[in-house]
């Protein structure tokens, strides 16, 4: 038997950058769609079919940030589901500048002329029996946020924090110092058993990242007590390391219960 309010999550990995789009719902049947980055009609239909087959009732689209790979399907998804789009207003310039990134990466520019509802740090987004807290984590983009289900210990981290990496800050609007401050002061204090669902790549936990993420040294506690331990050298030549974040490890579609 399912516990009341238990969060269910289906992850889709869309477009050539394998962006993680999540559908989250509880036993009420109400759901939210986080970062609808589908690029092809087939990907769009996969999302639509899943929601229909599960009999879910979408209530909002949530954006962790407005980089192009997270909003390819934004307007079409909003029209298809008939629900409002919520994002931090500080990312409006990022959304409107989608064409810059698309040209850089060789993608068609999506139509992002979509009205949005403002969300800010400390806001609570409710659907069914679930509450998602908005945690402002600027740095990857000016208006980057994470969504935290405190009851089920689930964090949707967007491109702020990855398994073994952090979001890149070398694009317009990026700020490395703000990103590190966001991660160290807003995310690392969360309980270690919080599951992190990044915008790219595999799931992780706060405990794993606090102990192993090479970009968080000298925060990594296990190395403080071992004077002979060598520091981890970030892999700056990989797709994820060295301040990455528009792409990540390829993940398979997942469905899970918190």
N, C-alpha and C positions, 0 to 999 in steps of 0.2 A: 504494500500500500504506500502511496506517495504522501510525504508530509505536506501539510498545508503550506502554500506559499513557496514550495521548493522551486528553485529556478532551473529551467531547462534551457539549454543553449545549443544551437546549430550553427556551426561555422562553415562558411563558404569561402573558397580561395579563388578570387576573381581576377581577371585580366592578366596580362603578361608579367606583372609585378607581384602576382599572388597575394593581393591585398585581402585581408581577412574581414569579410562582412559577417556580422553575427545577427541571428534572430534569437531573442531572449523572451521567454514566456513562463508563466506559472500556471497553476491548475485552474485559474479563472478563464484561461484561453486568450486573455489580452496579451499583446506582444509589442515589442519595439524592434526596429531594424536599425542596426548600428553600422554606419559607413557603407552605403550601397554602391560599391565600386564595380558593379557588373559592366562589361564593355560590349558584349555581343548579345544578339537576341537570344541565343541559346542559354547564356548565363542568366539573363533576365527571366526567361521562362522557367529555369531551374528554381529560382527564388520564388516566383509566383506559384509554381506548382507545389512547392513544399508548404507554403503558407496555406494554400487551399486544401491540400490533403490532410493537414493537421487540424483544419477547421479553426485557425487562429484569427483573432480580430486585432489587426494592427492599430495602434493608437498614436504612434509618433515615429519619426525618423530622427536619429541622433547622430551628430557628427563629433568625433573626437577631434578632428581638425579638417581643414578644407583643401588639402593637397589633391591634385587632379585624380590620382589613382584611387582615392577614397570617395570621389564624387562623380565618377564617370556616369553612373546610372541615377544620379540624384533627382533630376527633374522628372525623368520617366517613372522612377519609383514613387515619387510624391504624387504624380498624376494617377498612377496605377492603383495606389493604395488609398488615395484621398485623405492623407494625414499631414499634419504640419511637420516642418523641418526645424530642428532645434540646434543652434550652435552658438558659441561665444562670438559676440559681435566683433571682437578684435581680429577675427579671421575672415571678415568680409573682404578685405583687400586680397587675401590669399585665394579666396573663392573666385573673385573677379579676374584674377591673374592666371587662371588655369591654362590659358593659351600659351603662356610663356613656357610652362613646364612641358606641355604637350609637344610643342615644337622642339624642345630640347631632347625629349625622349622618343620622338617619332610617332606620336599618337594623334588621332583626330581630336580636335578640341570639342569637349562636350558643351551642350547648352546648359549653363548654370544660372540662368535668369529665374531664380526661385526665391519666393519670399521666405524669410526665416523668422523664427521666434528666438529672442535672446535668452541665453542661459549664462549664468555666472557662478563663480566659486561659491559653494555653500547651498546652492539650489538643490531641491530634491524633486526628482522626476518619478511620478507614481504611475503604475499600471497594475491592474489586478491587485494582488496582495504584496506587490514588490515595490521597494523604494531604491532608486539609484541616486546616490549622492554625486554631485558635480564637484570634482577636484580640479582646480585650475593648475595646469602644468605647462606654462609657456616655456618656449625655448626652441623646440622643433619648428613651431610656428608661433606667432604672437598670441593666438587664441586657442592653443591646444589645451584640451581637457581630458581627464579620465573619468570613467563612470564606475562607481563603487557600490556594490551590493553588500552592505555590511553584514546583513543577516546570514547570507550564504557564503560570505568571504570570497567574492568574485570581483576582480578588477579588470575592466576593459581599458587597456593602457594606450590604445592607439599607437602612434609612433614615438611615444615618449620613452618607453622602456621595452626592450626585447630580451629574449633568452640569450644572455651573454653579450648584449650590446645595448646601445642607446640610439636615439634618433639623431640623424645628421642635422647639422646646423649651418651648412655652407650655402644654402639657398637663401634668396631674399626673405627677410623676416626671421631668419634663424639667429639664435643667440646662445652660444655654448654655456656661458656663465649662468644664464637664467635656466637653461635646461638642467644643469647639474644641481642648482639650488632647488628646482622643482622636485627632482628625483630624491635628493638627500633629505629634504625637509618635509615633503608631502607624501612620498611613497614608501621610503625605507622605514619610517616609524610604524607602518602598518604591521599587523601580526604576520609572523613568518609563514603561517599556513594559508595565507591568502593566495588563491590561484590567480595568476596574471594571464590574460588573453591579449596578446599584442596585435598590432595592426598587420604584422607579417611574421611568419615563422611559427615555431611551436610554442605551446603553453609552457609556463614556468611558475615559480612561486617567489614570493618576496624573500623567503629564506635562502633559496638557491642564488638569487641575484645578489643579496647582501654578502654572501660567502664567496661567490665565484665570478661575478661579473668583473672583467678586467678594467672596465671603464670607471668602476666605483672605488678603486683603490685610492687612498689607504683606508677606505671605509671597510674593506673586507676584513672582518674580525679574525678569522682563523690564522692570518699571517702575522698578527701583531705579537703573538706570544712565541713565535719561532724566529729567532734572529738569523737562522741559517736558511730560512725559506727564501727562494728567489721570487721576485715579483713576476706577475704574469704580463707578458708582452702582448698587447693587442695586435690582432692580425689585420693590419691596415690594408692588405691587398685583397681581402675577401669582399664579398658583396655586403656583408654585415658589419665588419669591423671598422675601426678607424673613423667613428662618427658617421655611421651609415644611417639609413632609415627610410628611404623611399622603396627599398626592396629588402627582402629577407629570405630566410630559409623557406623552402617550399613545404607547405603543410597539406595534409589531406583533410577533406571535409569531415567535421566531427560533430557528433551530437552527444550531449552529456547532461547529467543532472548534478546540481551542486550538492 
